[in-house]
């Protein structure tokens, strides 16, 4: 959301985050994106130009969710964003990288991020292909821009954009929020260790640590240009 010179950045994210169920990683649990406090928080904001991004859709495949169920969760997100008069942009699954994923890399990602879920390499690949088709249909049916992740954005990690490609990748992704005004070389803020740590050390509104309820007031970051960051 944009207010004057600053932005209200509202995020529902986290490694291994699910759209429709609680997710757990290294003792940390987060509610599903559909069940987190993001949606109520947006409704409480004053009217302002608002854009939405639906991304990292493939995590739920690794939790055993069927493609049709995941697609229904994505549709719910699109509907909620549209109700909020936001322009939704969707990133497709990084199929160019995933289709070349060897079994040993799949096993490594599964053991690190999804160790307690029993899904085979073949099951995952079959469901990802089905989900990719469903996501493309959703984007077309709902008239949402669909961003194709480029193969060169990814390194050995098949699902997270590598650090050296962040500027190019995110510049291309968010340019779809305003396709009629896409400057050829938009300005980017200089890297800041202080800003990086300010964001990376903050926690979301609601989470659990080894079953213990935890929480943090939002927004969790405020910057000099009046930009705020809130995490849910």
N, C-alpha and C positions, 0 to 999 in steps of 0.2 A: 504494500500500500504506500502511496506517495503523498507526503504532506509537505508542501513548500519545497525546501532544498533537501530535506531528509526523507528517509524511508522507514517504514515500520516493516521489518523483516520477521516473518512468523514461520517457524519451521517445525515440522514433525519428521524427525529423521533419527538415525542411529544405525550402527552396523547391524545387519540382519533384521531390520525393522519389517514387521508384517503390516499389511493393510487391514486385516480383519481379525487377527488373534494376538494374544500376548506373545511376545518374543523374549527369549532369554539368551544372554551371552556373557560368559565369565562371571556369573553370579548377579548380573544386572538384568532386570526385567522391565520392559516397556509395554504399555498398552498398545493395542492395534491403532493404526492411524485414524480409523473411523470412530474409535472410542476415546480418543485423547481430547484434551481441552482446547485444541486449536479452533474448532468450529465455533464454540461459544465465545471464545476470545475475539474472533473476527467480527462476530455480530455486535460486540460491544464497542467496536471502533467507530469513530465518526466516518461519514461518507467520504471516500477518497478513491481515486483511480486505483484499481486492484487487479493484479495478475496472479495466476496460479500455475504451478508446475507439478505435474504428476510424473514421478521418475522412480528408478530402482524397483521396477515392478516384479522382477523375477524371484525375489527372496522367498515368496510364499510357495513356489514350486518345491523348494528344498524342505519346506515344512510338511509336504505331503498334500497340500491343497490342490484340488482339481482345477484345471484351467478355467472351466465355466464359472466356478465359485470366485476365483480371483477376478475374472472379468466383471462379475456382478459388483464386487467391491470397488473396482475402478469406475464403473458406471455411477455408483453412489457418490464417489468423490467429484466426478464431473457434474452431477446434478446439484450437489451442494455448492460448488463453485459458481455455477450458473445462477443459482438462487441468490448468491451474494454479488451478482453482477460482475464477476471476475472472468477474465479471459483465460481459459485453461489451455496449456500447452503440454503435450505428452512426449516423453522420450521413448522411443522404441527399445526393445531389448537389443543388446549389442550382439546381434546374431552373427555378424562376420567373425567376431572373436570367439563366440561360443561354439560355432560349428567346427572350428579348428581346435577345440579344446581336447587335449589328450586325456586318457583315463587317469593318469597319475596326477595331473593338475586338478581334475575333478575331485579325486580322493583327498588331495591336500586341502582344497577349499572346504570340502564337507567336514573333514576332521577338525578344522580350525573354527569354522563359523557355525556348523550345524551338526555337532558330533552325536547328538541324541536322537537324530531322525533317520530312520531306515528307508533310504531311497537309493536305487541303483543308478548307475551311469545311464543305462538305456532308458529307464523310466523317466529320469530327469530330462534327457534329450527329447524324448517323445512329447512330454508335457510342455516343454519350452517351445517346441515348434508349434504346438496347438495354441499355446497362449499368445505367441507372436501373431498368429493369424487373427485371433480374437481381438487383440489390442489394435491392430490395423483396422479392423472392421468398426471398432468403437470410435476410433479417431475420425473415420470417414462418416459414420452415421451421425456423430455429434458435431461435425464440422470443426474439429480441433486440429491445430497444426501438429504434425508428427515429425519429430526430429530423429534423423537416422544417425546413431552413434558411429563414428568413423573407426575403422580398424586400427589406425595409427594412434588413436587416443589411449590405447591399452598396451600394457607391457606384459610381464609374466603374470600379473594379477588380472584375471579375465573379466572381472565385474566392477572394478574400481578404476576410474580414470587416473592415469599416472600423473605425477606432479608436473612434469614438463609440458603436459598438454592441457593443463587446467585453464589457462588464459584463453586459448583458442576454443576449447570445447565449450566452456560456459559462455563465452562471448557469442558463439554461434547459437547455443540453446536459447539464451534469453533474448536474442534479436527477434525471435518469433513472437514475442509479446507485442511488438510494435513494428510490424512488417512494412508499414508505409514510411517509416523514418529510421533507416538503418545506416548510420554514418559509416563511412568506409574504414575508419580507424578510431573507434570510440576510445576516450581516455580511460585509463585504468589506474587505480591508486597504487602507489608504491608499496612494495612489500613491507610489512611491519611485524616484527616479532612480538611487540607489545599487543597489537590488535589480535594476532594469531592466538596468543596465550589467553587473552581476555575472553575469547570465544570458546577455545578448546577446553578451558578449565571450568566452564559453567555447566550446570545440569538442568534437565527439563523440569517442567512444572510438577510432574508426577512420575515416580519410578519406584522400583523396589530393589533392594540390595540383599541377596540371600534371604528373600522373603520379608524383609523389614521395609515397611512403607517409608518412603523418602519424598521430599518435595523441595521446590525452590520457587521463590516469587519471580514473576515475569512482568516486564521484560528484564532479562538478566544482564544486558549490555546496553550502554548508552555512549554514543560517540559525539565528537565536537560539532558535527554538522546537523545535530539533532536526530540522526539515525538511531533506531533502537533495534535490538535483536531479542526475540522471545522464542523459547523452545518448549515444545510440548510432547 
